[in-house]
Amino acid sequence: MMIFMRTTLLLALALSLPAQDPTPAKPITLEPGTRIPLTMLNSVSTKHAVEGDRVYLESIFPVMVNGKVVIPPGSSVAGTVTSLKRPGRVKGKGELYVRFDTLILPNGVVRDFKSRLGSIDGRDNQGFDRDEGRIKGEGNKTGDAQTVGVGSTTGATVGAIAGRSLGGVGIGAAAGAGAALMGVLLTRGPDVVLAKGSTVEMLLDRPLSFSDEELQFTPTSSQRRSADGDGPLSNKKQSPGGLGRRLPIP
């Protein structure tokens, strides 16, 4: 009888003790310096954008930690134009800064964070400052020189038609060069463009962590949506005033 009562008492005490929680799983973390390749879903340029405009992108290659996919293709990323500067008419290149601030995995898991550009499309002929994440516009000194040269040639042709003399040719060349130079001074340099379909890298500057449950993806949730686009756009400055057209010589 005593043994039965003792057993019953021990069982009651065991049932009254709180259940011990299992050790929580360690989060899966993308460390600072991780690069995430993205493709542009919309276009942004210093010609049309203003500070605060949104930038939309999509991941194009899986990012893994210890053999586990953390960011699958098709994940959505949103960013913001934080600062920009249009190119000057005489000097000064355009500049564009973009900050990434939202990540949405294909299964709907959302993270708000802060990150910046790590690189831009290798086909792009614009400059890029890796330390600051700043895209810099191209210079166009060669194009400006060509514009003035074409203007001189066109002016010389007009002078030959009008004057039929060496003086006429000289006056025409000088006038053409002056008009071309005026066109250069009144025209801005190339704008900075992040074109739809071009590729950039997002560089994490702080840890980004997920639980194992947040990284459960169905086959359909990790399928990449295609982003149409032809990649970087040419943003070379065009010759002003049609000075590149040839005139018929009678």
C-alpha positions as CSV (number, residue, x, y, z in Angstrom):
1,M,0.0,0.0,0.0
2,M,2.8,2.4,0.9
3,I,4.6,1.6,-2.3
4,F,1.5,2.3,-4.3
5,M,0.9,5.7,-2.6
6,R,4.6,6.7,-3.1
7,T,4.4,5.8,-6.8
8,T,1.2,7.8,-7.2
9,L,2.7,10.8,-5.4
10,L,5.8,10.7,-7.7
11,L,3.6,10.5,-10.8
12,A,1.5,13.5,-9.6
13,L,4.6,15.6,-9.0
14,A,6.0,14.7,-12.4
15,L,2.8,15.7,-14.1
16,S,2.7,19.0,-12.2
17,L,6.2,20.1,-13.3
18,P,6.2,22.5,-16.3
19,A,7.2,21.1,-19.7
20,Q,10.7,21.8,-20.7
21,D,10.9,23.7,-24.1
22,P,13.4,22.2,-26.6
23,T,16.4,24.3,-27.4
24,P,15.4,26.9,-30.1
25,A,17.0,26.4,-33.5
26,K,19.8,28.7,-34.4
27,P,18.7,31.3,-37.0
28,I,20.1,31.1,-40.5
29,T,22.0,34.3,-41.2
30,L,23.4,36.0,-44.3
31,E,26.5,37.8,-43.1
32,P,27.5,41.4,-44.1
33,G,29.3,41.5,-47.4
34,T,26.9,38.9,-49.0
35,R,26.2,39.8,-52.6
36,I,22.8,39.2,-54.1
37,P,22.4,39.4,-57.9
38,L,19.2,41.2,-59.0
39,T,17.6,42.3,-62.2
40,M,15.8,45.7,-62.7
41,L,12.0,45.5,-63.1
42,N,11.7,49.2,-63.9
43,S,14.0,51.9,-65.3
44,V,15.4,54.8,-63.3
45,S,17.4,57.8,-64.7
46,T,18.6,61.2,-63.4
47,K,16.6,62.8,-66.2
48,H,13.2,61.8,-64.8
49,A,13.6,60.5,-61.3
50,V,13.3,62.5,-58.0
51,E,14.5,61.6,-54.5
52,G,12.1,59.1,-53.0
53,D,11.2,57.3,-56.2
54,R,10.9,53.6,-55.8
55,V,13.1,51.0,-57.6
56,Y,11.8,47.4,-58.1
57,L,14.0,44.4,-58.6
58,E,14.0,40.6,-58.6
59,S,16.7,38.0,-57.5
60,I,18.0,35.9,-60.4
61,F,20.3,33.4,-58.6
62,P,19.9,31.4,-55.4
63,V,21.8,32.6,-52.3
64,M,22.7,29.7,-50.0
65,V,24.1,29.3,-46.4
66,N,25.5,25.9,-45.6
67,G,23.8,24.2,-48.5
68,K,20.4,25.7,-47.7
69,V,18.7,28.2,-50.1
70,V,18.0,31.4,-48.2
71,I,17.0,33.7,-51.0
72,P,15.7,31.8,-54.0
73,P,15.3,33.2,-57.5
74,G,12.2,35.2,-57.9
75,S,12.5,37.0,-54.5
76,S,11.3,40.6,-54.7
77,V,13.4,43.6,-53.6
78,A,12.3,47.2,-53.4
79,G,14.6,50.2,-53.1
80,T,14.5,54.0,-53.0
81,V,16.3,56.7,-54.9
82,T,18.0,58.6,-52.0
83,S,20.0,61.2,-53.9
84,L,20.7,62.2,-57.5
85,K,22.4,64.9,-59.5
86,R,21.8,65.8,-63.1
87,P,24.8,66.3,-65.4
88,G,25.9,69.9,-65.9
89,R,25.8,71.8,-69.2
90,V,29.5,72.7,-69.1
91,K,31.0,70.3,-66.5
92,G,29.8,67.9,-63.8
93,K,28.7,64.3,-64.3
94,G,25.4,62.9,-63.2
95,E,25.2,60.9,-60.0
96,L,22.6,58.4,-58.7
97,Y,22.3,56.7,-55.3
98,V,19.9,53.8,-54.6
99,R,19.2,52.2,-51.2
100,F,17.5,48.8,-50.8
101,D,15.1,48.5,-48.0
102,T,12.6,45.6,-48.5
103,L,13.0,41.9,-49.3
104,I,10.0,39.6,-50.0
105,L,10.7,35.9,-50.4
106,P,8.5,33.9,-52.8
107,N,6.6,32.4,-49.8
108,G,5.6,35.8,-48.5
109,V,8.2,36.3,-45.7
110,V,9.2,40.0,-45.5
111,R,12.3,41.6,-44.2
112,D,12.8,45.4,-43.9
113,F,16.5,46.3,-43.9
114,K,19.1,48.7,-45.3
115,S,21.5,47.8,-48.0
116,R,23.3,49.4,-51.0
117,L,24.6,48.7,-54.5
118,G,27.6,46.5,-54.7
119,S,28.1,46.5,-58.5
120,I,26.3,47.3,-61.8
121,D,26.0,45.5,-65.1
122,G,29.4,44.8,-66.7
123,R,28.0,45.8,-70.0
124,D,27.3,49.3,-68.6
125,N,29.8,52.0,-69.6
126,Q,28.9,54.2,-66.7
127,G,31.2,54.7,-63.7
128,F,30.6,53.1,-60.3
129,D,32.0,54.0,-56.9
130,R,32.1,50.8,-54.9
131,D,32.9,52.5,-51.6
132,E,29.9,54.7,-51.7
133,G,27.5,52.7,-53.9
134,R,27.2,55.6,-56.3
135,I,26.6,55.4,-60.1
136,K,28.4,58.2,-62.0
137,G,27.6,59.3,-65.5
138,E,29.9,59.2,-68.4
139,G,32.0,62.1,-69.7
140,N,31.5,63.1,-73.3
141,K,34.6,65.1,-74.3
142,T,35.1,63.0,-77.4
143,G,31.5,63.5,-78.5
144,D,31.8,67.2,-77.9
145,A,34.9,67.5,-80.0
146,Q,33.3,65.5,-82.8
147,T,30.2,67.8,-82.7
148,V,32.5,70.9,-83.1
149,G,34.4,69.2,-85.9
150,V,31.3,68.2,-87.8
151,G,30.0,71.8,-87.3
152,S,33.2,73.1,-88.8
153,T,32.9,70.8,-91.8
154,T,29.2,71.6,-92.4
155,G,30.0,75.4,-92.1
156,A,32.8,75.0,-94.6
157,T,30.4,73.4,-97.1
158,V,27.9,76.1,-96.6
159,G,30.6,78.7,-97.1
160,A,31.7,77.0,-100.3
161,I,28.2,77.1,-101.6
162,A,27.6,80.7,-100.6
163,G,30.9,82.4,-101.3
164,R,32.7,80.2,-103.9
165,S,35.9,81.6,-102.5
166,L,38.6,80.7,-99.9
167,G,37.2,83.5,-97.7
168,G,33.8,82.1,-97.9
169,V,35.0,78.6,-96.8
170,G,37.0,80.1,-93.9
171,I,34.0,82.2,-92.7
172,G,31.7,79.2,-93.0
173,A,34.0,76.9,-91.0
174,A,34.3,79.5,-88.2
175,A,30.6,80.0,-88.1
176,G,29.9,76.3,-88.1
177,A,32.4,75.7,-85.3
178,G,30.9,78.5,-83.2
179,A,27.3,77.2,-83.7
180,A,28.4,73.7,-82.8
181,L,30.3,74.9,-79.6
182,M,27.1,76.8,-78.6
183,G,25.1,73.6,-79.0
184,V,27.6,71.8,-76.8
185,L,27.4,74.4,-74.1
186,L,23.6,74.4,-74.1
187,T,23.3,70.6,-73.9
188,R,23.6,68.5,-70.7
189,G,26.0,65.6,-70.5
190,P,24.7,62.0,-70.5
191,D,22.2,61.1,-67.7
192,V,22.8,58.2,-65.4
193,V,20.5,55.3,-66.3
194,L,19.6,52.0,-64.5
195,A,17.7,50.3,-67.3
196,K,15.0,47.7,-67.0
197,G,16.5,44.3,-67.5
198,S,20.0,45.3,-66.4
199,T,21.8,43.4,-63.6
200,V,23.0,44.8,-60.4
201,E,24.4,43.4,-57.1
202,M,22.9,44.2,-53.7
203,L,25.6,44.3,-51.0
204,L,24.5,43.5,-47.5
205,D,26.0,45.8,-44.9
206,R,24.4,44.1,-41.8
207,P,23.3,40.6,-40.9
208,L,20.0,39.3,-42.3
209,S,18.5,36.3,-40.4
210,F,15.7,33.9,-40.9
211,S,14.3,30.9,-39.0
212,D,14.2,27.5,-40.6
213,E,10.4,27.7,-40.8
214,E,10.6,30.9,-42.8
215,L,12.7,29.2,-45.4
216,Q,10.3,26.5,-46.4
217,F,9.5,27.0,-50.2
218,T,7.2,25.1,-52.4
219,P,8.4,24.2,-55.9
220,T,6.1,26.9,-57.4
221,S,7.1,29.6,-54.9
222,S,10.7,29.6,-55.9
223,Q,10.2,29.7,-59.7
224,R,11.7,32.8,-61.2
225,R,9.5,35.3,-63.0
226,S,11.1,36.6,-66.2
227,A,11.9,40.3,-66.4
228,D,11.9,41.5,-70.0
229,G,14.4,44.2,-71.0
230,D,17.4,44.7,-73.2
231,G,19.9,45.5,-70.5
232,P,21.8,48.8,-70.2
233,L,20.7,51.6,-72.4
234,S,23.0,53.8,-74.4
235,N,22.9,57.3,-72.8
236,K,25.4,59.1,-75.1
237,K,24.7,62.7,-75.8
238,Q,23.3,63.4,-79.3
239,S,24.7,66.0,-81.6
240,P,22.5,69.1,-81.2
241,G,20.8,70.9,-84.0
242,G,21.3,68.3,-86.7
243,L,24.8,69.5,-87.4
244,G,25.8,66.0,-88.4
245,R,23.7,66.0,-91.6
246,R,25.6,66.5,-94.9
247,L,24.4,69.1,-97.4
248,P,24.4,68.3,-101.1
249,I,27.1,70.0,-103.1
250,P,25.9,71.1,-106.5
